[in-house]
């Protein structure tokens, strides 16, 4: 059986510089995904043509710069991540080649074989964030699993996280004792959630 060997990472995009190349529908989709998860992300979006919806979204996020022009090599110079979202595969391959020489991580829309990382489906309940990946095989399945988890996770999940954080700070004893207590609390919480029908 095949196995997903991707390493899941949650990045602090407000501390990194992201380049998005493409200002059409796919560029808007990628920018929306970035900002939904990291509203303070630092993003430069470069495209020969930029949809008004991209400009409207950027207006609400001071960390986003939109430049309506062709991609230039120097766009890569101060970047950490690159997301390519045009309909021009040859351009993607060229940018990828130069980005790789700078050791930048690259996502190429709808082209898994050119990607260093994927933008997975994400479930967020307060401070809980779960990423879903199908290893690039089926974004539709990722979306369906995300929808399922959004429904399945209780709305008070963030309250639990806040309480667990306070309990963790107050616990004394060695590491094994702390883990045992925290496991007991979360097991009890989960058992109670499973026993209580959703309203």
Secondary structure, DSSP 8 states (H G I E B T S, - for coil): ------------GGGSEEEEE--SHHHHHHHHHHHHH-TT-EEEEEESS--HHHHHHHHT-TTEEEEES---GGGGTT-SEEEE-SS-HHHHHHHHHHHHHTT-EEEETT-GGG-SS---EEEEETTEEEEE--TTS-HHHHHHHHHHHHHHS-TTHHHHHHHHHHHHHH--S-HHHHHHHHHHHHHHHHHHHHHS---
